[in-house]
Amino acid sequence: MPWSRRYLPSLALLRAFEAVLRAGSTTAAAEELGMSQGAVSRHIQSLEAQLGTELFLRERRALVPTEAARHYGRSVAQALDLIGRASMELTANPGGGTLSLAILPALGTRWLAPRLPAFLSAHPGVTINLATRLRAVDFEAEGFDAAIHFGAPDRPGCDHLKLGDEPLVAACAPAFLKAHPIARAEDLLRLPLLQLETRPRAWERWFAHHGIEGASPQGMIFDQFATMTQAAIAGVGVALLPEFLADAEFADGRLTRAWGEAVTGRGAYWLVWPRARADYPPLKAFRDWMGRQSLGAGG
């Protein structure tokens, strides 16, 4: 063990410290923890004595956290969260394993969720906890076992499994297309072109593929495919959407192809996981199952 046990305070002291830091007073922390105000104060004093560091400045009747306490508190809060999550997972599934997975919102709801029953049926001892993330996951800080990531296989200390490319098709509402007939790629430049902030050059590459260099598309910017899809359905403009995420809208006529063929975007979808978790049984089962899926296949 690389550190002395004297640097590991009891859970009771850490809970009291975190509660006071968050609630702003020993009185509020005591009410939250179901303790007396005096007991919380003694816990804080014991923690300061064990660490040999003053954590709060006593100003009249208020406790003002030091900068060191704020920094220490962030780490303590993360540690308590991880312990709580692990305890909840063990309680929910004592005989199996739990996979904590970060997912992209559109891919998770449109593609992964309809397929999960098949995985869970084949692996009844595994529980999957899902959380959406739009940005890269900090595995160490957030405690995820794996994540579905869009971009390049460039996460340090991690391994990657390619799930598929992202073919993007220009799509709009049928009524919008009727009101704005498109005969060639250039015609789209005079229309509002909906853009995703995580794919800032998608339209530029789409136009280049269709023979138009240096295009500067204008239009609204969205942070998620779901809201951009709804805007296209409402007739706001033309959106570049992954074919496999808009199948339902094309099938029921809410969207139609505006013009041109699908263009494979830069980047791909990946399952990514820390190498330190590579042999974790629920992750191995999920990784093997994901390797047999296809992003283009129906649910």
C-alpha positions in Angstrom: 0.0 0.0 0.0 1.7 3.3 -1.1 0.3 5.5 1.6 0.0 5.2 5.4 -3.3 4.3 7.0 -3.1 7.4 9.1 -3.9 9.4 6.0 -7.2 7.4 5.6 -9.8 9.1 7.8 -13.0 7.2 8.8 -16.0 7.4 6.5 -18.0 9.1 9.3 -15.4 12.0 9.4 -15.4 12.3 5.6 -19.2 12.4 5.4 -19.4 15.1 8.0 -16.7 17.1 6.3 -18.3 16.8 2.8 -21.7 17.7 4.2 -20.5 20.8 6.0 -18.5 21.9 3.0 -21.6 21.5 0.7 -24.3 22.7 3.2 -22.3 25.7 4.5 -22.8 25.1 8.2 -22.6 22.4 10.9 -26.3 22.9 11.7 -27.4 22.2 8.1 -25.0 19.3 7.8 -26.3 17.8 11.1 -29.9 18.0 9.9 -28.9 16.2 6.7 -26.9 13.5 8.4 -29.3 13.0 11.3 -26.7 13.9 13.9 -26.4 16.6 16.5 -24.6 19.8 15.6 -22.1 19.1 18.4 -21.3 15.7 16.9 -20.7 17.2 13.5 -18.4 19.8 15.0 -16.4 17.1 16.8 -16.0 15.2 13.6 -14.6 18.2 11.9 -12.2 18.8 14.7 -11.1 15.1 14.7 -10.5 15.3 10.9 -8.4 18.4 11.2 -6.4 16.8 14.0 -5.8 13.7 12.0 -4.7 15.6 8.9 -2.8 18.2 10.9 -4.5 20.9 8.8 -7.1 23.5 9.5 -10.0 23.0 7.1 -12.3 25.8 8.2 -11.8 29.3 9.6 -14.0 30.1 12.5 -15.4 33.6 11.9 -18.0 34.5 14.5 -20.6 31.7 14.1 -19.7 30.8 10.5 -17.3 28.2 9.2 -15.4 29.4 6.1 -13.6 26.6 4.2 -9.9 27.2 3.4 -8.8 26.8 -0.2 -7.1 23.6 0.8 -10.4 22.3 2.2 -12.2 23.1 -1.1 -9.6 21.2 -3.1 -9.6 18.3 -0.7 -13.4 18.4 -0.7 -13.6 17.8 -4.4 -11.6 14.6 -4.1 -13.6 13.4 -1.1 -16.9 14.0 -2.9 -15.8 12.0 -5.8 -14.6 9.1 -3.6 -17.9 9.1 -1.6 -19.8 9.1 -4.9 -17.8 6.1 -6.1 -18.3 4.2 -2.9 -22.0 4.9 -2.9 -22.4 3.9 -6.6 -20.5 0.6 -6.0 -22.6 -0.2 -2.9 -25.8 0.5 -4.9 -24.6 -1.7 -7.7 -23.7 -4.5 -5.4 -27.1 -4.3 -3.7 -28.9 -4.3 -7.0 -27.0 -7.3 -8.4 -25.1 -9.2 -5.7 -24.7 -12.3 -7.9 -23.6 -10.7 -11.1 -21.7 -7.7 -12.4 -22.6 -4.2 -13.3 -21.3 -2.3 -16.4 -21.3 1.4 -16.1 -21.5 2.7 -19.7 -21.4 6.3 -21.0 -23.3 6.7 -24.2 -23.9 9.4 -26.9 -27.6 10.5 -26.6 -28.8 9.8 -30.1 -26.9 6.5 -30.6 -27.9 5.4 -27.1 -31.6 6.0 -27.5 -32.1 5.2 -31.2 -29.6 2.4 -31.8 -28.4 0.8 -28.5 -31.5 0.8 -26.3 -33.6 -1.3 -28.7 -30.9 -3.9 -28.8 -30.1 -4.1 -25.1 -32.9 -6.7 -24.3 -31.1 -9.2 -26.5 -27.8 -8.7 -24.6 -29.5 -8.8 -21.2 -31.4 -12.0 -22.1 -28.1 -13.6 -23.1 -26.3 -12.3 -20.0 -28.9 -12.4 -17.2 -26.3 -11.7 -14.5 -25.2 -8.4 -15.9 -26.7 -5.1 -15.1 -26.0 -2.1 -17.3 -26.1 1.5 -16.0 -26.3 4.1 -18.7 -25.4 7.8 -18.6 -25.3 10.2 -21.6 -22.2 12.2 -22.3 -21.6 14.6 -25.2 -17.9 15.0 -24.5 -15.0 12.7 -23.8 -15.4 10.7 -20.5 -12.8 11.0 -17.7 -12.8 7.3 -16.7 -10.7 7.9 -13.6 -12.9 10.7 -12.2 -16.3 9.4 -13.3 -16.0 5.7 -12.7 -17.2 4.4 -16.0 -16.2 1.0 -17.3 -16.5 1.9 -20.9 -18.0 4.6 -23.2 -19.3 4.9 -26.7 -17.2 7.6 -28.3 -17.3 9.4 -31.7 -14.1 10.6 -33.3 -10.7 8.8 -33.5 -9.2 5.9 -31.4 -7.0 8.4 -29.6 -7.8 7.9 -25.9 -4.5 7.4 -24.0 -4.4 4.4 -21.7 -7.5 2.9 -23.5 -8.4 0.3 -26.0 -10.9 0.8 -28.8 -13.4 -1.3 -30.8 -14.7 0.3 -34.0 -18.4 0.1 -34.2 -18.9 1.8 -37.6 -18.6 4.9 -39.7 -21.1 7.7 -39.9 -22.8 8.1 -43.3 -24.5 11.5 -43.4 -27.5 12.2 -45.6 -29.0 15.6 -46.3 -32.6 15.4 -45.0 -35.6 17.8 -44.7 -39.3 17.7 -44.3 -41.3 16.8 -47.4 -43.2 20.2 -47.3 -39.9 22.0 -47.0 -38.5 20.3 -50.1 -41.7 21.0 -52.0 -41.4 24.7 -51.2 -37.7 24.8 -52.0 -37.0 22.5 -55.0 -33.4 21.2 -55.2 -32.0 20.3 -58.6 -28.3 20.4 -57.8 -25.9 20.6 -54.8 -25.5 24.4 -55.3 -29.2 24.9 -54.6 -28.6 23.9 -50.9 -26.3 26.9 -50.4 -29.3 29.3 -50.5 -31.2 27.3 -47.8 -30.8 27.2 -44.0 -28.4 24.3 -43.3 -28.7 22.9 -39.8 -25.4 22.1 -38.2 -24.2 20.0 -35.2 -21.6 21.7 -33.0 -19.5 18.5 -32.7 -19.4 18.1 -36.5 -18.4 21.7 -37.4 -17.1 20.9 -41.0 -19.7 18.2 -41.9 -21.5 20.4 -44.5 -18.2 21.6 -45.9 -17.1 18.0 -46.5 -20.5 17.1 -47.9 -20.3 19.9 -50.5 -16.7 19.0 -51.4 -17.8 15.4 -52.0 -20.4 16.8 -54.5 -17.9 19.0 -56.3 -18.2 22.3 -54.5 -15.1 23.4 -52.7 -14.9 26.2 -50.0 -18.6 26.2 -49.2 -19.6 28.2 -46.1 -23.0 26.9 -44.9 -25.2 29.1 -42.8 -27.8 28.0 -40.4 -28.7 27.1 -36.8 -26.2 25.1 -34.6 -27.4 22.3 -32.3 -25.7 20.3 -29.6 -27.6 17.0 -30.3 -28.9 15.1 -33.3 -32.3 14.7 -31.6 -33.1 18.4 -31.5 -31.6 19.0 -35.0 -33.8 16.2 -36.3 -36.9 17.7 -34.8 -36.0 21.1 -36.3 -35.7 19.5 -39.7 -39.1 17.8 -39.3 -40.6 21.1 -38.4 -39.3 22.7 -41.6 -36.5 24.8 -40.2 -34.0 23.7 -42.8 -31.9 20.9 -44.1 -29.9 18.7 -41.7 -27.1 16.2 -42.2 -28.2 13.1 -40.3 -26.7 9.6 -39.9 -28.8 7.3 -42.0 -29.1 4.6 -39.3 -30.3 7.2 -36.7 -33.1 8.6 -38.9 -34.6 5.4 -40.3 -37.9 5.8 -38.5 -38.4 9.4 -39.8 -37.6 8.4 -43.4 -39.9 5.3 -43.1 -42.9 7.3 -41.8 -42.5 10.2 -44.1 -41.6 12.9 -41.6 -38.3 13.3 -43.4 -37.1 12.8 -46.9 -33.8 13.0 -48.6 -33.1 16.5 -49.8 -30.5 15.7 -52.5 -27.4 13.6 -53.1 -26.0 10.5 -51.8 -24.8 9.8 -48.2 -21.3 11.0 -47.4 -19.2 9.3 -44.8 -18.1 11.8 -42.2 -14.8 12.3 -40.6 -14.5 10.1 -37.5 -16.3 6.9 -36.5 -18.1 5.4 -33.5 -16.0 3.4 -31.0 -16.4 1.5 -27.9 -13.6 2.6 -25.6 -12.5 1.3 -22.2 -9.5 1.7 -19.9 -6.9 -1.0 -20.3 -7.0 -1.6 -16.6 -10.7 -2.7 -17.0 -10.2 -4.9 -20.0 -10.6 -8.2 -18.2 -13.7 -7.1 -16.2 -16.3 -9.9 -17.0 -19.3 -7.7 -17.7 -17.2 -5.5 -20.0 -15.8 -8.5 -21.8 -19.3 -9.9 -22.4 -20.6 -6.5 -23.7 -17.5 -5.9 -25.9 -17.8 -9.3 -27.5 -21.5 -8.7 -28.1 -20.9 -5.2 -29.5 -18.4 -6.7 -31.9 -21.1 -8.7 -33.5 -23.5 -5.7 -34.0 -23.7 -3.5 -37.1 -24.6 0.2 -36.9 -26.5 -0.1 -40.2 -28.7 -2.9 -39.1 -32.2 -2.4 -37.9 -33.2 -3.0 -34.3 
